[in-house]
Amino acid sequence: MLTTIDNNDYRYRGGIMSNAVQSGRAASLTEKTILGFIAGSAAAIALVDLVLLISHTIALMTADEVVVPRMALDQDAAERIAAAPGVADATFDSVTITADGLSASPRALLAAADVLGSIGVIGLCIVVAWICVRLFIGRPFSAAVTWGIGTAAILVMAGGLLGQTVRANAHTEITSELGLTAVGLPSFEMSIDLAPIGWGLALAVIAGAFEIGQRMQRETEGLV
């Protein structure tokens, strides 16, 4: 016996046949176009970031001269700026140096810091592309998406914080190796940016929302 259900699903009773046509789940053509663009852009960003990371790492490990940006400076007054009207004081707090003949250890630390800083971005772009694909086929809630978002949250937090720590240690080794403490660079200094924690927590909340959506989807399908 063929039965019509409110949501336009048509099923044979008795378990002989089940062929549900679930309307409203698949994305429209316009939505699919937008999702495809977003997914392609996210995948392209992840690919470009990965290629640039690899090329930068190779150059960092093999080049004779290494550019090291944002190395901390002791609080030395910038006298001419401080002398300007309305300026009470002025200091230099960072400097970019080009190190010649740097040893392998600080190079490796700089490369590791770059990798840790990039894995969160790459992971997030991959997750965005995957979510777009799931939305494209009309099945956004799945265990793979939830775990993917959760993994991206961990990568963003761990990569961001560990990257800052590793880079600070790299700067310490460079300062020691080149004897830069005598010219105004501190032996060790680290400033912590907590933004990766905020981004990671936001992603964790999104992962929780997808987990709830997955459970609701299973319960709804069980009622049909």
C-alpha positions in Angstrom: 0.0 0.0 0.0 1.3 3.4 -1.0 1.0 6.1 1.7 1.5 9.9 1.3 3.2 11.6 4.2 3.0 15.3 5.1 6.6 16.0 4.0 6.0 14.6 0.5 7.8 11.3 1.3 6.3 8.3 -0.5 6.9 4.8 1.0 5.6 1.3 0.6 4.4 -0.1 4.0 5.5 -3.5 5.2 9.2 -2.9 4.6 9.0 -4.0 1.0 10.4 -0.8 -0.4 11.6 2.6 0.9 12.3 5.4 -1.5 11.9 8.7 0.3 12.1 12.0 -1.6 13.1 14.5 1.0 12.3 18.0 -0.2 13.9 21.1 1.1 17.3 19.6 2.0 19.2 20.0 -1.2 20.5 23.4 -2.0 19.1 25.5 -4.8 21.2 26.3 -7.9 22.1 29.8 -6.6 23.1 28.3 -3.2 25.1 25.6 -4.9 26.9 28.3 -6.9 27.8 30.3 -3.8 28.8 27.2 -1.9 31.0 26.0 -4.8 32.7 29.4 -4.9 33.3 29.4 -1.2 34.6 25.9 -1.2 36.9 26.5 -4.1 38.2 29.7 -2.6 38.9 28.0 0.8 40.6 25.1 -0.9 42.7 27.5 -3.1 43.7 29.5 0.0 44.8 26.4 1.8 46.8 25.2 -1.3 48.5 28.6 -1.8 49.3 28.8 1.9 50.8 25.3 1.9 52.9 26.1 -1.2 54.2 29.4 0.2 54.9 27.7 3.5 57.0 25.0 1.8 58.9 27.4 -0.4 59.5 29.8 2.6 60.8 26.8 4.7 63.2 25.7 2.0 64.5 29.2 1.6 64.8 29.6 5.3 66.9 26.5 5.7 69.1 27.0 2.6 69.6 30.8 2.1 72.8 32.4 3.2 70.9 35.4 4.6 67.8 35.1 6.7 65.4 37.9 7.3 64.0 37.8 10.9 61.1 40.3 11.5 59.7 41.6 14.7 62.6 40.9 17.0 62.1 42.6 20.4 64.1 45.6 21.4 64.8 46.9 24.9 62.9 50.1 25.6 65.3 52.7 24.2 63.9 56.1 23.8 63.5 57.4 20.2 64.7 60.9 21.2 63.8 62.8 18.0 60.2 61.4 18.1 59.9 62.1 21.8 61.0 65.7 21.3 58.0 66.4 19.0 55.2 68.5 20.5 52.5 66.5 22.2 54.6 63.4 22.5 55.5 62.5 26.1 57.8 59.6 25.2 58.6 57.3 22.3 60.3 53.9 22.2 61.4 51.3 19.6 59.9 47.9 20.5 60.9 45.7 17.6 63.4 45.5 14.7 63.8 43.4 11.5 67.3 42.0 11.0 69.0 40.1 8.2 71.2 37.5 9.7 74.1 36.2 7.7 75.4 32.6 8.2 72.8 31.7 10.8 73.2 28.2 12.2 70.7 25.3 11.7 69.0 25.4 15.1 67.4 28.9 15.0 66.6 28.3 11.3 64.7 25.1 12.3 62.9 26.9 15.1 61.8 29.8 12.8 60.6 27.2 10.3 58.7 25.3 13.0 57.0 28.6 14.1 55.9 29.3 10.6 54.4 25.8 10.3 52.6 26.1 13.6 51.2 29.4 12.6 50.0 28.1 9.3 48.4 24.8 10.2 45.4 26.5 11.8 44.7 28.5 8.7 45.1 25.5 6.4 43.0 23.3 8.6 40.3 25.9 8.9 40.1 26.4 5.1 39.9 22.6 4.6 37.0 22.4 7.1 35.2 25.3 5.4 35.5 23.6 2.0 34.3 20.3 3.5 31.2 22.0 5.1 30.4 23.6 1.8 30.5 20.2 0.1 28.2 18.7 2.7 25.8 21.7 2.3 26.0 21.2 -1.4 24.7 17.7 -1.2 22.1 18.6 1.4 23.7 16.7 4.3 25.6 19.2 6.5 25.4 17.3 9.7 27.8 14.4 10.0 30.4 13.0 12.4 33.1 13.9 9.9 32.1 17.6 9.9 31.9 17.8 13.7 35.2 16.1 14.2 36.8 18.3 11.5 35.6 21.5 13.1 36.8 20.2 16.5 40.2 19.3 15.0 40.5 22.8 13.4 39.7 24.4 16.8 42.6 22.5 18.4 45.0 23.3 15.5 44.1 27.0 15.7 44.7 27.2 19.5 47.7 24.9 19.8 49.3 26.2 16.6 48.9 29.8 17.5 50.2 29.6 21.1 53.0 27.1 20.4 54.1 29.1 17.3 54.6 32.2 19.5 56.6 30.2 22.0 58.8 28.6 19.4 59.4 31.9 17.6 60.4 33.5 20.9 63.0 30.7 21.5 64.2 31.2 17.9 64.8 34.9 18.6 66.6 34.0 21.8 69.0 31.7 20.0 69.6 34.4 17.3 70.3 37.0 19.9 72.7 34.8 21.7 74.4 33.5 18.5 74.9 37.0 17.0 75.7 38.7 20.3 72.9 41.2 20.0 72.3 41.8 23.7 75.1 44.4 23.6 73.3 46.5 21.0 69.9 46.6 22.7 68.1 43.3 22.1 66.9 41.4 25.3 68.2 37.9 25.9 64.6 36.6 26.0 61.2 38.3 25.5 57.8 36.9 24.6 54.5 38.6 24.1 51.5 36.3 24.0 48.6 37.0 21.7 45.4 35.3 23.0 43.5 35.6 19.7 44.0 31.9 18.8 42.2 30.9 21.9 39.3 33.1 21.0 39.1 31.6 17.5 39.5 28.1 18.8 36.7 28.5 21.3 34.4 29.9 18.6 35.1 26.9 16.4 34.5 24.6 19.4 31.1 26.2 19.9 30.3 25.7 16.1 31.4 22.0 16.5 29.0 21.6 19.4 26.2 23.1 17.3 26.9 20.7 14.5 26.9 17.8 17.0 23.4 18.9 18.2 22.3 19.2 14.6 23.6 15.7 13.9 21.6 14.2 16.8 18.4 16.1 15.7 18.9 14.8 12.2 19.1 11.2 13.4 16.1 11.6 15.6 14.0 13.2 12.8 15.0 10.4 10.4 14.1 7.8 13.0 10.6 9.3 13.2 9.9 9.0 9.5 
